[in-house]
Amino acid sequence: MPRAAASEEAAESAFLLKLEKGDDPPLPAALHDVYLYIMKRTQIYVDIEQDEALERRANAAGVTKSALIREAIDIFLKGSPDERLRLGRFRAAVRGSAGSAGYLPDGKSYVEALRALDTRRQEDIERRRRA
């Protein structure tokens, strides 16, 4: 039996003997440096562009996509109260002003009218240039 295999077999026998006697066996050396970090597993769906952007950002930062997502969640959830207050006031102002300019046409008609004016203006410029 090779020397390494005999050594492993002896260590395993000693471990099993301690278990049988009810003694707490020493932890393997590899487990001494393990830190408990309790997390709850969850899944999210992201579109392809989001996944690719996450991958690029994570690679650039030298972290995993999961770590990057956790950081973004922390930033979002710990947003300053001033920022949340400012955003709330902005949203309230938008809701309050909705429909206050009833004299304006709908967006599509407004854009079409602007484009028609631009077309006429461009035609006038071209006509003057040729004259």
N, C-alpha and C positions, 0 to 999 in steps of 0.2 A: 504494500500500500504506500503510495507516495506520501511524503512527509506532510504536505499541506492538507491532504485529505484526512490523515490521521489526527492532525491538530483540530480540524473542524469537527471530526467525529467525537473527539474528547470533549470539546467545548459543548457540543450538543448533549452528550451524556451527562455532563455536570449540570447543565441547565435543566434537563428532565429530572434528575435526581433531586434538585432543589424544589422543583414543582411538586414531586411526590411527597416530600417531607413537609410541604406546606410553607416553606420559606419563600420570601419574595426574591426571585432571581434578579441579579443585576441587569439593568437595561443594556442592550447592545450598544456599543460605542456610537453607532450611527444615530441613535435616538437621543443622545445627550444634548445635541444642538437643535432639537426640534422645539419650536415655540408654538404654543396653542394660539390659534387665531380663528375664532369661531365666526363663521359667516353662514348666511342662509343662501342657498342656491336658488336662482331664479333664471328664467329664460326671457329673452326679448327678441322681437323680430325687427330687423333693420333691412332697408333696401340695399341693393348692390352698391350704389354710390356711397351710402353711409358706411358700409362695411369696408369698402376700399379706402375711404378717407380715414376711418379708424385705424386701419392697418398701417397706412402711411404715417399717421401721427404717432402711433404706438412705437413703430420702428424708429422714428426720429428721436423719440424720448427714451428709447431703450426699456420700455415697459410692455406689459401685455395689454391687449385690448380690454380685458376685464378691469385691469387696474385703471386704465384711462376712463372707462365708463364709471367706475366707482368715484373717481376724482370729480368727474363732471356732475354726478349726482350730489356729492358733498357741496360743491360750489353752488349748485342750484338751490339745494335745501337750506344752506346757510347764508343765502343772499342777505345783504344788509336790510334792516327794516326800512331805512331811508329809500333804498332802491325799490322795494316792494310798494312803499307808500307813493313814490313818484309814478311808478307804473300804474297803480290803482287810480291815481288822479288823472293820468293821461287817458286811460280807458273810459273813465267817467266823462271826461270832456268830449271824447269821440262819440260816446253814446248820446250825450246831451245835444251835440250839434248835428246829429244825423237828421237829415230832412229839413234842416234850417234854411237851405238855399233852394227852395222849391221852384224858383224861377229858372233854374238851369235845366237843360234837357238831360235825358239819360246819357250815360257815358258813351255809348256807341254812337249816338247821333251827334254828340258834341265833338268827338274825334273825327267823324266823317266830315263835319262842317269845317273843322280846322284844316283837314287835308285838302278839301276843295279850295279853301282860301289860299293855301300854300301853292296849289297847282296853278291857280289863276295868277298869283303874284309871280311865280317862276315864268309863266308864259309871257307876262308883261315885260319882265326883264329881258327875256330872249328876243322879244319883238323890238325893243328899244336898241338892243345890241346890234341887230341886223340892219336897223335903219341908218 
